Amino acid sequence: MSKTKEQEIWELIVSRALEIVKTEPMLKGLMLKAVLNRQDLKDGLAGFISAKLQTSLVSRQEIYQTCMQAFTDSPDIIEAAAYDLEAVAQRDPAVNDILVPFLYLKGPHALESWRVAHWLWLKGRHDFARYFQSIISDIFAVDIHPAAVIGKGIMFDHATGIVIGETCVIADNVSILQDVTLGGTGKESGDRHPKIASGVMIGAGSKVLGNISIGQGAKVGAGSVVLADVKEHTTVAGIPAKVVGVPRDMMPSLGMDQNLDDVKGDICNLGCGKICSKTV
């Protein structure tokens, strides 16, 4: 029987933790508490999230129990978390193994904590979901409304200052860098936040505002302000953002190329799937 993504990722985490116990005695206690004394990824994540989010108002045990309820009721949360951790390990050149995002990076910590808040929101427990949102913002400096919809294979790189609004929808395999806002224009109600398709990379400090769509495989340059729809496989940059080229990668979120020396042109309309300087 083949292993699930959750099992595969947890085995890698445990293997790395065992190595660290031998090479760094000062972290033996951390490895035991966070990994080696845990049963699986579900137990490990619940333990780590509860350690981070506990306060004098809501105890670690109460947070832990809530996480375990969410993970048991919705196994897709743990599957998404496994893909998120793998995404960071594969896309971030500063990460050399899967244990790093699990233990040391606040992007995954904020995202997986948000997944519990989202579960609470869907269950109608809006007040507790908002409490989670508040504590996540306080601890990680990441503010995600619990009603937002976020897929799997997501990377929050550095994560500080990321804001994601209530009606935002983010597809699978998206990379978002620090200080990005996916917000409203400030004058609308209802469905008022961006929709981000798969393969999109949004550069540091960018602001994407309003109920607009960022197409599949698009790239938003750092510091841009995006106020209109962006077509698929298009690079935009500037204030306000304008088209500056076509990404060299079909999935910019995977390649993580921050440069803007993109190919001028468009995706070949002959169906070859390649980036061409001319189309027919």
N, C-alpha and C positions, 0 to 999 in steps of 0.2 A: 504494500500500500504506500503510495507516494505521500511525502510530507506536505503539510500545509505551509503557506508562507509564514504563518505565525510560528510554527514549530521550527522551520528553517532558521528564522531570524533569532529565535530564543537560543537555539543550540550554538550559534555563533557568539552570542552575547556571553553565554556561560563559559564557552571555551576561552574567550579573551579574559574573563574575570579570573579564571583559574591561573592563567599566566601572570596576571598582575599580582595575585596573592604571593607568588614566588619571587617576583622581582621588585615589588614596592610594599614593604611591610606596613608602612603608614596607612595604606589603603585597604588592608585586610578586613577591617571592620566594615568599611563601606561595601566591599565586594560581598561579604557575607549577608549583610542586611538588605542590600538592594538587589542582589542577583542569586547568590549561591544558596541562600535559605528560602528562596521563592520557588514555587512549583512550576510556573510557566510565565509566558509574557503577560497574560491577564493579571496574574498575582503580582508580578514585578511592576507593571505600570500602575496598578492600584496602590501599591505600597509607596512608590516614588511620588506619584501625584499627591497622595494624602500627606506625605512628609513635607512637600512644598507648600500646600495650600492650607494646612491646619492653622487655626488661629485660636485666640482665647475665647472666641464666640462659638466656633464650630470645631469640634475636636478632630484629631487625626482619624480616630476610629469611625466617626460619622462620615467623613469624606471617603475613607477606604470602603466602607459598606456601600455607599452610593455608587462608587466606581465599579465595584464588583456586581452590583445590581444591573448597572448599565451594560457592562461587558457580557454578562450572562443573558440578559434579555435581547441584546443586539450584537451578536458575534461579529457583524460586519465592522463594528468599531475597532476591534482588535486586528482584523484583517487590514483595515485602512491604516492603522498605526504601524503595522509591520511594513507596509509599502512606503509609508512616510519615512521611517527610519532607514530603509534601504535607499530611498531617493537621496537623502542627505549624504549617506556614505558613498554613493556613486557620483554625485554632482559636485560636492564640496572638496576642492583639492587640499584643504586643511584637515580633512578627516581621513584617518588611515584605517579605521575599523568601525564596526557597527556599534561597539560599546560607547564610542564617543558621543553620538547623538542621543543615545539612551540615557546616559548619566550626566553629560556635561553641557549640552547645548539647550538654551532656553527656547529656541524655535520649536523643536519637537515637543518640549514640555508644555508650552503654551497651547500648541495645536491639539495634543492629545487630551489636555485638560478641557479645552473647548469642546471636544467631542462628547464629553460627559455632560457639559452644560447644554449642548444641543439635544442630547437624549432627554434631559430633564424638560427642556422646552417642548419637545414633541409629546411628552407625557402630560403636558398641562401644568407642570410644576414651575411656573414662570418665576415666582419669587426666588426659589432656590437657584434656578438657572441664572438669574440676574446677580445673585450673590456670587456664584462662580465667576461670572464675567467680571465683577468688581475685583475679586481677589486675584484673578489672572492678570488683570490690568495693573494692579498694585505690585505684584511680585515680578512679572515678566515684562511690563511696559508694552503689552500687546492687548489691543482692545477689539474683540470680535463679538458682535451681537450673537446671542445664542440661537436666533432664528435663521441666521445665514445658512447657506448650503455649500458644503465644501467636499470635494471628492477625495480620492486617495492618491498616493504618490506625490504628495505636496511637500515642497521645501520652503521654509521660511529661513532665509539666510541672514544671520545675525539677529533678525526679528525685531529689534528695538524700534518702537514707534509705528508698527504696523496697525492700521485701523481698517476694519471691515464692517460695512453697514448691514442693517437688518435684512434687506431684500437682495443682497449680493448672492450670486451663484458662481461657484468656481468648479470647473470640471476637473477630471483626473490629470495628473502629471503637469502641474503648474509650478513654476518657481517664482517666488516673491522675495525681493530683497528689503533691507531695512528702510524704515520711514516711508513706507508706501501707504497711501490712503485710497481705499475703494469706497468712496462716499457719495452722498447726495449733493445736489446743488444748493441745498439750504432753503428751497422755496417750494418743494413738492412734498406730497404725501403719497401713500400707497407704494407701488413698485417703483423705486427711485434710485436703485443702486446698480452698479455694473454687473455684466454677465461675462465671465472669463472662460473662453473655450480651452480645450486641452492643448498642451504643448506651448503655452504662452509663457514668456519670461517678462517680468515687470521690474525694471531697473530701480536702483536705490533712489529714494526721495521722490518718486513719481506720484502724481495725483490723478486718479481716474474718477471722474465725477459724473453722476447722473445715470439714468437708466439707458446705458449704451452697451454695445457689444464689442468685445475684443476677440477677433476671429482666431480660429485654430492656427497654431504655429506662428502667431504674431510676436513681435518684440517691441517693447516700449523702452526707449533709452532713458538713462538715469536723469532725474530732475525734470522730467516732462510733465506737462499738464494736459491730460487727454479729455476733450469735451465732446467728441463725436465718435461714431462707430469706426472701428479699425478693421479693414478687410483681413481675411486669413492670409498667412504667409507674407505679412507686410511689416516693415520696420518703421516706427514713427518716433519722432523726437522733437523737443522744443516746447516753447510756451507761446501760443497753444501748439500742441503737437501736430506735426505735418509728416507726410510720407517722405522718407529719406532713402528708401531702398527695399530690398528683399533679404530676409535672413539667409545666411549661408547654410544653416541647418534647417531641416524640415520641422524639427522640434527644438526651438531655441531653449526651452526649459531644461533640456537634457544636456545640451552643449555648453550652456552658461557663458557664451561669448558676449562680453560687455561692450566690445568695440562697435563703432557705427560705420565702419568701412564696408558696408554691405554691398552686395551686387546690385547694380541698377538694372531693373528689369522686372520680370514677373515669372510666375510658375508656368512652365511650358503647357500650352493648351492642347498639345498632341497626346497628352495622357502619359508621358514618360515619368512624371513626378519629379523631374529635375528642375533646377533653377536655370533659366536661360536668359541671355541678354536680349533676345528677341523672341516674340511669339508670332505664330502664323495666323 
